[in-house]
Amino acid sequence: MNSIATNKQDLVFIVEDNDMYSMMLEYCLSESDNYRFRKFDKGEDCINSLKENPMAIVLDFFLPGMNGLKTFRMIREKHPQVPVIMLSVSEDRKTIRELFAEGLEEYIVKGKDSIEELKESLQRLVNGRKAERAEAAPAWRKALRVAIPLILAGIVTFIVWKSV
């Protein structure tokens, strides 16, 4: 099960095995024109698609095959910078503590207010990730601004030396 809405900018993975709930999530979250979605019904498919560099992942805990905990651990191993929001019916405190100890950003219990919580969390995490990327970019640009004149000076020196 894969779905992509191509007219939006930030890619968000939704990993949810319940088709109706997955469609409802995509519908509710797409009220904002900031996201495009890729849906998966198995953790393995999400892991195999991480090269698409999602801005965030909404992950169900109870999945067939690789469950949410194993999927989360593999996401952390392969792409630790991608924020993950775990969405589950489980309120098991031990599991929730374990997930937060391993770096989970958000854990939302499915219920009547979970969609609003998810919208707020997703917006905050995606904006935070954009800010991190923006902070990283100026350092790279600054290094390039220093390197280009040095490279050009070296080329000019080489040309002058060759012509002598």
PyMOL commands that set and color helices and strands:
alter all, ss='L'
color gray80, all
select helices_A, chain A and resi 19-29+43-48+50-52+68-78+93-101+114-163
alter helices_A, ss='H'
color red, helices_A
select strands_A, chain A and resi 10-15+35-40+56-60+84-88+106-109
alter strands_A, ss='S'
color yellow, strands_A
deselect
rebuild
show_as cartoon
